[in-house]
Amino acid sequence: MNLKIKRFIVRVFDKSIKTGRFFRFMVIMSALYGLCFMLFNAGVLFAKNNITSYIAGNNFPQSFFFYKENLLFFVSANRMLYLICFIAGILILYGCHLLFRGYKWGLLFYTIAKILQIAAPVFFLGHRMIAIGDIMIILLFTVYYYWYAFTHNIDKTERKYNQITDSEDSTTA
């Protein structure tokens, strides 16, 4: 294998973040949120008609009367929204898994998923779906992960791809 390709592959899959206890706790909290987000969207994706009939029916609790219209509006969205959000939930879980293990690539998956999580409902349902609290929490977690990743890097001299020599390359002879 070419030495440059070998170094690139090792660099991509190299652990590059030293994870501490608080960082792992935050990642676990993000993963639990991603799991709930994924399960909710999967539930609406596969049982949309049942949920809509329950909300519109007489069995819906009267204490949620003021939320009834908003819930019907939200559930009446296109199924593509729930599919995109379901995929975003999977990406959140995968990104959190990689972050927990110390890979910087988890930041990429997590950030893409969070952008999808914000943009998809706004794209399908309009400005009514913008929630300042959700955006603040997403920014808080994302900024914290990037700050932690760039301040707790493993020293570049310890990385595996700096230790690959020309003698390990089998094609160069």
N, C-alpha and C positions, 0 to 999 in steps of 0.2 A: 504494500500500500504506500502511496506517496506520503512523504513526511509531512507536508503541509496539510493534507487531508486528515492524516492521523492526529496531528496537533489540534486541528479544528474540531474534530469529533470529541476528543478528550476535553477540550475547552468548553464545549457546549454542555457536556454532561458532568462537568466538574462541580463538586460542592464548593460554593463560594461564599457562603454566609455562615458565621458562627452563631448558632441559635441559642438564646438563653431561655430561662424559665418564663419570663414575662412575655417574650416574643412568641413562644410556643403557646402560651395561654391565649394570647390575642389571635393566633392562627386557629386555634381550636374554636374560639368564639365565632370567628369568621366562617369556619367550616360548618358549624351548627346552623348559622344563619343561611349559608348556601344550601344546606340540606333541606331546611324548612322551605326556602324559596323554590327549590327544585320540586319538592313533593307537592307544594301548593299548585304550582303551574302544571304538574302532571295530573293532579286531580281535576283541575278545571279543564285541561285538554281532553281528558277521557270521559269526564262525567258532566260536561257543560249543560246538556239538556236537563239532567236531573237537578243540578244546582239552580238553574234558571226557573224551573217549575216550582222548586221549593221556596225560593225567594218571592216569586209572584203569587204563590198560593196563600191559603188562610192559616197554614201551620207555622208561618214565620212569626217569631215573637213580636209582640206589640212594643216592647221596650226598644226595639231596633227600628222603629217606624221611620225615623229621620235618616237612617242609613239605607233604607230600602231602595230608593231611587239611585243612589250612587253605586250600590252593589249591582243592581240590574244593568246600569251603564257599563260597569267594569266587566261583568261576566258576558255581556253581549258583544264583546270585541271579537275580532277575527281569530280563528284558531291558530293562525300563523304567529300571532303575538305570544301565545302560550307555548308554542313550540320553540320560538327564539328564546324566551325566558327560561324554558326547561334546559335548553342547551347552555345558556348562560349559567344556570345553577350547576350543571355538570362541570363547566370550566372553572367555576369558583371552587368546587370541591377538589378538582385536580390541581389547581393553582395552590390551594392551601396544603394539599399533600406534599407538593414539591417544596413549598416554603417551610413546612415543618421539618423536612429532611435536609434543608439547607441549600437548596438550589435556587439560583437567581432567576431561572426560567419561570419559576412559580409566580414571580412578580408580573411577568408578561401575561400569563394566562389569567391571573387575578384581575389585572387592570383591564384587559379586553372584556372580561366577563362583567365587570362593574360598569363599563361604558355601555355595553349591551343592555344591562339591567336598567340604566337610566334612560337610554335613547329609545328602546323599543316601545315602551308604553306611551311616551310622548309622541313618537311617530304614528302609532296606530290610534291613539285616543285623544291626542291634542294636548294643549297646555294645562288642561284640567288634571293631568296626572303628575305635574311637577310638585314634588314635596321637598321643601327646603331642608327639613330634618333628615330625610334620607340622603340628600346630596351632601349634607354636612358630615354625616357618619361615614359615608363612602370616602369622602375626601380625607377625613381624619385617619381612617385605617390605611388608605393607600399612601398618604404622605408618611405615616409612621413606618410602614413597611419599607418604603424607599429610603427613608432616613436611616433606619436600622441597617438595611442592606449595605448602604454605602459607608457607614461608619464602623461596621463590624465585619469588614471583609477579611478573609484569610490573606496573609501576606503573599504577594505574588511569587516570592522565591520558594514557597512551600507547595505551589501548585504542580500537579502532575505533568502538565504539558510543557513545563519548563525543564523537566527532567528527561524528556524523550530525546534520545540521541540518534545520530545517523546510523549507528550500528543496528538499531532496532528496526529500521526500515528494510524490509526484505526485498523490495523491488530495486533498490539502488545498489547495484553491484558491478 
